[in-house]
């Protein structure tokens, strides 16, 4: 009968809606898309695919994290995407000529380019330190990247997930 057909159709629609909605929620819980709105992109890409279940930091890989202490450029909690160049135990040296991790130069272009923009002397950001347990050094690949040179190491609890450049 028509009534029975209508009830079965509504039931099937409800089941499909639940499956699609639940699947979408599961995907959103695991993955997201990150978009770099800046004119000058520090990694050369605008769009990133972020896997929020892959939080195991790895040198040379790109990760997204919740920024802390990045004012005035970004409010606390802003999601930033950068390359991990330093891991716990690494020696990080920051100076006028650039950044070195364990004696190897990090390709961040010109040392402390943003110090003048931040109205701070370069000496404020110069350092020679070893990264503590659970701390990671994040860098961009341009001279004007606002990265760990200016706000220091990122705690592993701030890491959101591994990011894969799309374009």
Order of alpha helices (4+ residues) and beta strands (2+ residues): alpha-beta-beta-beta-beta-beta-beta-beta-beta-beta-alpha-beta-beta
